[in-house]
Every structure is written in C-alpha cells, then in structure tokens.
Amino acid sequence: MNERLPYLREKTNRLSTFPGVYKMKNQAGDIIYIGKAKNLKNRVTSYFRQSADHTPKVAKMVENVYDYDFIVTDTEYEALVLECSLIKQHKPKYNILLKDDKGYHYIHVSGELYPRITAEKRIIEGGITLGPYTSSGVTKQTVAEVNKVFMLPVCHKKFPCTSAANRRPCLNYHIKQCMGVCTGKISAENYGAIINDALNYIKTGSRDSVEKLREEMEKAAENLEFEKAAVLRDRINNITRAAQTQKIFDPDIDNTDIIASVSDHNGTCVSVIVYRNGKLVDKNSYFFEGADNDTSLYTDFIMQYYSSGHDVPEKIFTEYECEDADVVSGILKEQSGHAVHVLFRQKGSMMKYIMLARNNASEFLSVRAGRTGKELIALEQLSQLLGLPKPPEYIEAYDISNLGSSAMCASMVVFENGRPLKKMYKRFSIKNVAIQNDYACMHEVLERRFTRFLDENETDEGFRRKPDLVFLDGGKGQVNAVEPYLREMGIDVPVFGIVKDNKHRTRAISTGGEEISVSSLRSAFTLLTNIQDEMHRVAITYQKKLHSKITFDSRLTSVKGIGEKKAARLMEHFRTAEAIGKAEPEEVSRIAGISAETAAELILKLSQ
C-alpha cells in the first residue's frame, strides 16, 4: 500500500474542479502517468479513494505515485490536446503499458465522395484517421464542434441524393447548422475543400483556413455572388469564435514562455506556461514565502529560473513590466546564444495566455492554502483595485437595518480568505441613536466595535482581531461618517463603501470622494456581491427578530394611558412583556412616561 495516500488525498481535496491534465510522479520525480480530466478534482480523487476498484495496472501505478502536478485548461478539448502532446513528449511508463487500441478513440474522415467526420472507437479502413485520443467524450465533443463550425451534414443520407424526397433539406439546414449537401447545390470539389479546412482546424487550430476563406469571400463578393460570400462569412465567424478559446496550439507564439503570478497573505506563486514549436508543452509553478507581487519579483524570478538550466525561449511575456528588461534580455542572450525579448502585456491578444498562467498560479496557491483559485483571484483583484499592499485576508462588512426609528440594528459579517467566517459574525442593536439616522448608527457601531478591540481585557476573539479591510453598506456618506473617527482612535484600517443600484445590486466601491467601478473584474465583483448579500441578510434577519420582540401585544395597549409609542419604548427597553411584568413600577413609569398607578396596573396585567 502507498504510504503517501493520506498526503495525496489531502492535497486532492483542495484541487480545482476545472478541466486539465495531471502528471503522476514517483519518488524520484519522474513522470510515470499523464491523464486528462473534465474535472480535475473528481478524476484524481478516483485514484486515491480508499475503496477504489482499480485494474491491476492502475493499482500498480497508484502504488508508485509519490506526488503529482497538474495544468489547468479552460476546456476539456484543450485538456485532450495537451494530454496527447505531453504523452508524446514524456512517454510515461504507465501510459505506454496501458496504451492499446481498445481503450482509445479516433476521429475518422470517411473516403466517400462527400466525406463525413465521425468519432470512432477503432481504426476504420479507408479515409483519414486522427488519433488516438483517450476520452470518448472529448472525441465526440470535438467531432460535434467541427461539424457545427463547418456546417457539415450529420444525417444518414447518402450523397449525392438521387430521389426528390432525399433532396428535401432537414431542420439543421433551416437553422443554419448544415450547408445542405442534400440539395445538390454543393459540388464534391467545394465540399472537399471545406473538409480540408476542418481537418486543419482539428489538427492545429490554424488560421490558414480563415485567411483562405476570407480570400474566397472577397472574391465571391467581387463577382456579386453575395449568397456564397455570406456563407463564407458565417464560416469565418464560426472558426474565429471557436479559435478564441484554443490556447493549446498557436503558431503565433512559437517559442515563448508566459509568466504570471498570484499572491495571498503568505506569499506569491509564479507560474510559467511553456510553449515550444507553437504548442503548450509544460507548466512550472513556484511559491515564494513572504514575497511581494511587484516588478522586482519578475526580475529576480527570471534571472534565477533561467540560470538554473531551464530552456531560454525567444520571447518571455510577463503580466507586469520587468525591471531592467533590456539588461535581463542581454544577459539571457549571452546565456542562450540567441535574441531574447522580455515583454509585458496587460491587454490585447496575449492576455488569454497571461490569464492561463494566472489561473494555474492561483490553482497551485489554492491547493497550498486550502482555497479555490477563484477566491484567490478575487482577493488579488480587490487588492489591486483598492491599492492595498497585499490581498486582504480578513474582511469585515457592516450594514444598518431598521423600521423607521424602531428596531434599529446592524450586522457585522466576516470573510476570511474570501469565504464567510460565520463564527465571527456580530449583531448590534442601536443604543444611542433615537431616530433613524444611518450615518449616526454606523458611527456608533464602528465606535463600539473598535473600542472593544482597543480594550486590553477583551476576551471575544471576534473583537480582538483587527481586519485588513472594512466595507460599509453605502456610499461616500457612510465612509466619511466613520473614517475620520477611526483615525482619531488610531485604527489604521482601509474603509470603503459598497454602492448598490436602484435594484439593490452591487454597482461600485465608494471611497470618501469617488466611486470605483468593479463590473469589469468578474471575480472581485462576485466576491463583493456575496459580501453585500450576506451582510444584508444578517442585518435584516436580526432586524426582524428585534421587531418581533418590540411589537407589543394587545395587553400593553389595553391599559388606559398606554398607546403605541409608550408601548414601543417599554419593549425597546425591556425586550419582552415578561420582563415588564417583573419590573418595579417606578422604572416602568419612568421609561414609558406614565403614572405610577398606570404602571402598577400594567405590571399586574402582564404578571397574570
């Protein structure tokens, strides 16, 4: 039995649910198996669960797994392509042992006059066969995507159609998912050219077919063949949309490394995505404890990384500008013997590759920290947006709720590492504000909270801890109401407001004088929305509870001389009717502003 299974299970519990490729390694660090998964966590978990029913070969492989690494992709299709590429490159022991015709799948292009592209479980004689591929689901998905992009027929008709009934196009033609070969309007020569474009797309995602189709479209337009030009235009759009998500093959980044990083409160993870000969071949991730995610980090990392023996590419793209990039380029040029360009990108076509590197960095960090990659990215986006020195680990958020001037209260919700920490939640009933005034209520709540923080004798863990960031439900008015006072108290915590639109949806972050839009940062926006929803939920729940307590029953107002306002004052002070019934008449008289006789009558009624 593998003694490392407890460690492997613990590591896998924190693994991403994204598609990707996993690389099993033995104790010497050699890759012994490479696989791909639609859901990395589910797939890798299946190897290490206690009651796993493995075949003898898989069981032997699991016994030799000391650790594993992974590469996150955006789609299962990308994972498939990457898996095949890595297997060819590394030739892992157990991939070779398990490689047989029965377990693999193929893409077949038939040898007919009008060929069909299909997914097959074995090699079919005649035509063209692509593969092998290890996943039937991905093979079928790839075939379905290509047939849809190029509008190829998927029906069972034989072409060319001879009978009038077979020449009637089906629904796919009318909804523009089939070119309508059955109509007899498409020659075998033109159809063959489309099949060649489809094959190029499957093999490499090449843009050559797009350029060729664009030339044909322009030529058709010049010849006034507008219907043909429209068909070609739609095909170009379909290919372009599909290619936008294809990042495994790209001839435009022939020999290139893409470097990006993600930080949390413990340090920074840097990931390097490696492209060689136009295809993704590897990923390397490194964690630096206590390191700041800044431009100097990239300079130090690049110098150490490539001086340790890693292949130096022609281009190195980084997410942030590298200090002394020209000097670094010169040193790497001397080391490698060829020109090296160190470039940075924060927008444009390279951003999808930068994001791929960042996603891998965040997933590496999430496994290490026990958090999801999305949470890490959200916190990092938030820190950059607000100009914080590092991602906030501990966030407190406050909301005021009331019914007019009654049942006034506030909630304090806590998010730690991007997740709700409910055991630290606090609820405040407003004590010093008599009439509705949200600014004054917020001032009171923050004063009470941080007065307890400054108290050396405070024992409540929720009050003893200082937050990295404070959010208030509201705009600049709320921020301006409390921020100066916190500074006077010596509380150096960044304070921002979360602004809602007229439909009570998160719209922006407010400082004391301006608003910061967050709609373009999806992860940060989602986190802010979750925070705002949670603090509102807790506040309104507590407000309803208070309201139910101070909602006086008929026994209070049935006593002559006690109306709704006096009853409300009594309930707000005593909280329950039972407490009023046990109070001294003098106290009830003073709180409600009634005579001693009326107070005595009320106590008698409530005590019965």
N, C-alpha and C positions, 0 to 999 in steps of 0.2 A: 504493500500500500504506500502511496506517495505521502511522505510526512509533511509536504508543503501544502496539502489540500486545505487546511484551515486558513492559511495565509491567502491562498488563491481564491477561496470562497469569499473572504472578507474584502479582497480587492475587487472581485467581480460584483459584489453588492453595490459598489459605488460607480459601476461602469455606465457609460452612456447608452441610451436606447436608440441612438442614431444608427443608420447603416454604416458599414465599414468593413475593414479587413483586420483580422487578428493573426499574430505571429507567435506560435508557441516555441519556447526556448528551453534547452536543457541547462544543466548547472554550469556548463562551460560557456553559455551564452550563444550557442549555435541554434539557428532556426531549424526546428525539426518538423514543423507543420504550419501551413498557411491556409486559412479559410476565410470565407466572407459571410456576412450576415446582414439580413434586413434589419435586425435588432441585435446590436452587439451584446447587450446585457443578457438577453434571453438565450442567445446561441452559446455564449461562452459559459453561462451558468450550467447548461446541459452537460458539459464535460465534467464538472466538479461536484455535482449534487451527490448526496450520499447513496441514494438508491438507483444510481444511473445503470441502465442495462446496455452496456456497450458491446459491440462486436469485439472479438479478441484483438484485432489490430488496433482499434481505437483505444481499448483498455490499456494496451501496451504503450501507446503513445502518451496517454494521460499519466501513467506511472513515471514517465521520464520528463514531465513538464516541471521545470523549476520556477519559471516566470513566463510572462507573456507581455507583448506590446500590441498596440493597435493603431490603426489610421482611420480617422473618421472621414466619411464621404457624405455627400448631400443626397445621393440616391442609391438604390440597390444596384442599378445598372452600372454606376461608376464603381461600386464595390466589386462587381463581377469582373469588369475590365481590369481593375487594379490587381485583383487576386490572380488572374491568369498571367498578368505581366510579372508579378513578383514570383510566382511559382517557376516561370521560365528562367528568371534571373537567379534564384537561390537554390532551386531543385531540392527542397527539403526532403529528408529521409522518408517521412511517413506519407507525404504527398505522392512520392514515387511508388511506394509499396501499395498504396490504396488506388493508384491510377489504373483503371481498367475501363473497357468500353461500356460495360453495363451501367456504371454509375455516372456517366457523363451524358451531356446533351449537346445538340448540334443545331445550327441554322442551315437550312438547305434551300438552295435555289434550283428549282426543277429544270430539266433540259427541254421543256416544251417550247413551242413557237412563242407562246405568251407565258413566260415562266412565273411560278408562284414562289413566294418566300414563306417558308414554314419552319416551325420548331419540331425537331425530331429527337428520338431517344437513341438512335443508332445511325451509323453512316449509311446513306442511301446511294446506290449506284446511279451514275449519270448526274449531270448538272454540276453544281458547285456546292461544296460543304465547308462551312466555317465552324471552328471549334477545335477541341472540345471545351464545353462550359460545364461548371459543376452544379449549377442550380437550374432546375427545370422552370421554376417560377420566373427567374430573371430572363432565361432564354425566351420564354413565351412573351414576357413583357417587352423585350427588345423587338421581337418579330411584330407584335401588335403595334408598337410605336412606329416602326419603319413603314408598315403597311398604311398606317393612318397618315403619316407625314407625306408619303409619296402617293397617297390615294390609290393604292394597289387593290385589286379585287381579292376578296376573301371568301367568295361564294364557291359553289361546286360546279358552276357551269364550265363547259369546255369551249375554248376559243380557237378559231373564230366560230361564232354561233351561226348555225345553218338555218334553224327554224325561226319563224317570226315570233313565236312565243318566247324563245330564249333571248331574243333581241330586245325584249322589253326590260328596261333597267329597273333595278330594285330600289329600296328605300335609301341605301347607302349612297347611291348616285344623286338622289334628290337632296340629301342633306350634305352633299359635297364631301363625303368621306370615301368616294370611289370615283375614278376617272371615267367609268362607263365603257370598258372594253367591249362589253356585250353589244353595244350599239353599232359596232363595226366602223366607227369613225377614227379609230386609232390604229395606225399601221404597226406591224411587227417591228419594223426598224425603230420607230419612235419609242415604242414600248421598251425595246431592248436598251435604249439609251437611258431611260428612266431607271431600269433595273441596275444598270451600272452605277448611276448616281446613288442609288440606295445602298449598294454594296460598299461604295466608298465611305458613305456615312457610317455604316456599321463598323467598318474596319478602323477608321481613323477620325471620324468626325471632321473630315477635311472640308475646307472652304472652297476647294476647287470646283465642286459641283455647283455651288452657289454662283461663282463667277461665270461658269459656263451657262447656267440657266439665265443669268442676268443678260448675257450677250444675246441669247436666243430671244429673250423677252423684248429687248430693244429692237432687234431685227424684225420680230413679228409686228411690233408697233409701227415701224417704218413702212412695212408692207401692208399696213392697215388691217392686219389680222388681229383685231382687238380681242376677240374671244380667246384665241390662243395665248395672247400676251397676258390676259387676266389669269388664265390657268397657271402659266409660268410664274406670275407674280405671287399667287397664293402658295405655290410650292416653295418659292424662295422664303416667304414669310414663315411657313411651317418649319423649314430646315433651320432658319435663323433662330426661331424660338426654342427649338429643341437643342440647338448647339449652345445656347446661352448657359445651359446647366451642365454642359460637358466640360469637365476640367481634368479628366484623366489623360487625354491626348490633346495636345495643342502644338502644332508645328511652329507657332509664333514664339514660343518660349523654349527653344531648342535645348540649350544647356544653361539652366537657370536654377538658382536657389531662392526661395521666398521665405523671409524670416519675419515672424510676428510674435508678440508676447501678450501675456495676461497676468495681472497681479492680484494678490489678495494681501491681507494684513501680515502674512508670514513672509512673503517674498514674491518672486516673479518666475514664471515659467516661460521659456523661449522655445518655440518650435521652428524647425527648419523643414520645409517641404522641398524635396529634391526632384528636379526634372532633368532627364538626360535623353537626348535624341527625341525631344518632343513628347515625352511621356513621363508620368509620375512614377518614380521608382522606389522612393523611400521617404520616411519621416523620422526625424530625430528630435527629442524633447529633453530639456534640461531645466532643473529647478535651482534657483539661487536664493538662498535664505536671506531675508533682510535686504535684498537688492531693490533699488528704486527703478521704476519703469520709466527711464528717461533716455535721452540721446546718447549719453555716455555709456549706458548699458550696451547699446548696439555696437559701439566701437570696441569695447572690451571683449564682448562675446565673439565678434567676427574674428578678431585677432587670435583669440585662444582657440576657437573652433577650427579654423583652417590651418593653424600652426601645429595642431595635434594629428595631422595626417589626413584630414578629410579632403576629398577631391575639390579643387577650386574651379567653379564654373566661370563662364564668360560674363554672366550678369548675376548680381545679387540685389534683390529687391527687399527693402525693409519698410515697415509700417511708418516709422518715424525717421527723420533725417539723421544720418550718422555723422557724428562729429569728425572733422578731418577726413571726409570721404575721399578726397583726392590723394591724401597721404596713404590711407589704407589701400586704395586701388593700386598705388605704386608698389607698395610692399608685396601685395598679392601677385602683382605682375612679375616681380623678380622671383617670387617663390614658384610660380606655375609656368613661367615662360610664355605666357600669352596675355593679351589685354584683358583687364577685368574692370567692369563698371559697377560701382556701388550706387544704387539709385533708391529713392524712396517714393512711395505713392500713397496718397490718401484719397484719391478719386480716380475715375477712369476705368478702363477695361481690366487693369491688373488688380483692381480691388476684390474681385471674386476669388483670386488666388490668395491675396492677403487675408481675406476672411476665412478661407480654408485653413490657412496656417493658424489663425487666431482660434478657430474652433477646435483644432487639435490641441493647442496650448491650454485652452480652457478645460477641455475634457481631461487632459493629463493632470491639471491642477485640481479638478473636481474629484478625481479618484483619490488623489493625495489628501485632499481636505475633507472629503466626505460630502461634497456638494455637487450640484449639477452644473454643467457648463453654461447653461442659460443664466443661472443665478450669478455666476462669476462675471459673465459678460455684462449683465445688467448693472452690477455694482461698479464695475470699471467704467462703463459708460456714464454712470451717475457721477462718479468722482471727477471725470474729465469735464463733464457738463458744468459742474458746480465749482470747479477749480480747487478741489480738495487735494491734499498732498498724497493721499492713498485711498483706496476703496473703503467705504465705511463698513466696519464690521457690526457695529451695534447702533441701530437707528430707533429713536423714539418719535412717535407721532401723536398729536393731540387734536381732539375735536370737541366742540361745545354743542350741547343739545339742550333744548328747553321747550316748554309750552308757555309762551309769553314770559311772564315773570315767575312762573311756578315750575317746579321740577327741574330747576336748572342744574346741570351736571356736566362732567367732562370725562373723556376717556383718554387713557394713555396706552397705546399699543406699542409693542416692541418687536422689531425684526432683527434677528441675528443671522449674519451671513446670508441675507436675502430670504430668510424664512421666518414665519411668525414664531415668537417665543412666548407662548400664552401664559406660562407660569410667572412672567414678569409684568403682565398687564396690570394696570391700576385704574380705579374709578374714583372720581372726586365728585362730591356734592358741593355745590357752591354755597359758601357760608357768609361771605362779606359783601355780596352784591345783592341789593334788594330788588332792583328792577332789571329787566332784560338789557344787557349790555355785553355783547360777545367779547369786545376788546378788554373790558374790565375783568370778565370771567377768565379769559385766557391769561391775563396778568396774574390773577390770584392763583390759578392752578400752577403756573410755572414757578411762582414765588414759593408756594408750599412744597413743590417737588424738590427744588434745589436748596431750599432751606434745610430739608432733611438730608440732602447729600452732603451739605457742609457740617452737619452735626456729627461730631466725632463719636458720639454714643449711639448713632443709628445702627440698628441691627438688621433691618429689612434689606435683603440683597438687591431688590429692585430699585431702592433709593440710593444705595451705596455706590452703585456703578455709574460712571459718567458716560453718556452717549457720545458717539463720534459725529452724530448728525441729528438735528431736531427738525421735524416737519410740523407745521401748523395747518389746519384746515382753513384756508382763506388766503386773501391776497396780501398786498403790502401793508394794509392797515394792521392786520394781525401781527406781522413781523415787527413793525415799528412800535407796537404796543408793548412788546416784551423784550426785544433785543437790547435796547439801552439799559433796562433794569438788570438783565443778566450780566451785562458788562460791569455794572456797578457792584454786583455781587461777586465779581471775579470769576464768573463762569465763562470760559472761553470755548464755546461750542457753536459751530455754524448753524444758523437758524434760517429756514426757508418756508415759504407757504406753498401749498398745493392748491392751484386755482381750478375751479370747476366751471363748465359752461352752463348755459341756461337749462340744460337737461341733466345737470348734476354729474357730468362725465369729466374725467381728468382732462385738463386743457393745457396747463403750463405750470412752471415753477416760478414763484414770485420771490424777489429779493425785497429789500426795503424801498426800492425805487423803480424796478423794471421787472418785466416778465421774460422768462427763458422758455422757448418752445422745446418740447420733448417729443413731438409726434414723429420726427424722423428717426429717432433712436428706439427701435421697437422693444428691445429687451428692457431698457430703462423705463420706457413708457408703461410696459406691462407691470413692472415692479411697483411703480408709483400708483398705478390704478389699484393694485392689490392692497397697498398700504392704505390708500384713501378709503377703499371699500371696507376694510377691516376696522379702521378707527371709527367710521360712521356706524358700522354695525354694532360695535361695542357701546358707543355713546347712546344710540337710540334705544338699545336694549335696556341699558341702565336707566335712561330717562323714563321709559315705560314702567319700569319697576318702581321708580320713585313716584311716578304719577299715580300708580295703583295704591301706593301707601298713603299719599296725601289726599286721595279722592275720598272725601268724607262720606260716611254713610248717613242715613236719614236720622239716626239717633242724635247726631250733633245739632243739625238744623231744626230738629223738632223742639228743642228747648228755646223758649221765648227769649229773645235778646241775642241769639247767635245766628248770624247769617253766613253766607258762603265765604266771605273774606275772613271773618273771625275763625271759622272752622278750618280754613286753609292755613292760617297762621298756627293754629294749635297742632294740626297734623304735620306741618313742616318742622315744628319744634319737637314734638313728642314721637313722631313717626307712626305710632299705632294708637287706635282708640283704647286698647287695653292699657297702654302706658298713661293715657289721660285719666282713666278711671282709677289709677293707683297714685296719682299726683296729689299734692297738697292744694287746697282751694286757693290759697294766696298766690301760688305760682301760676295756676290756670287763669286766675283773674288778671294777673299782671301780663301774661303772654297774649291773651285774647282781648284785653281791654274791656272786661266785663265786671259786673259787681260780684262781690263775694258770694251773695245769695245765688246768683245765676251759676256761678262756678260750682257751688256745692250741689245744686240741682243737677248739673251736667255730670258730675262725678258719680252721684247716686244712680243716675240712669245708666251710665256706662259700666258700673260695677255690678249691676243686677244680672 
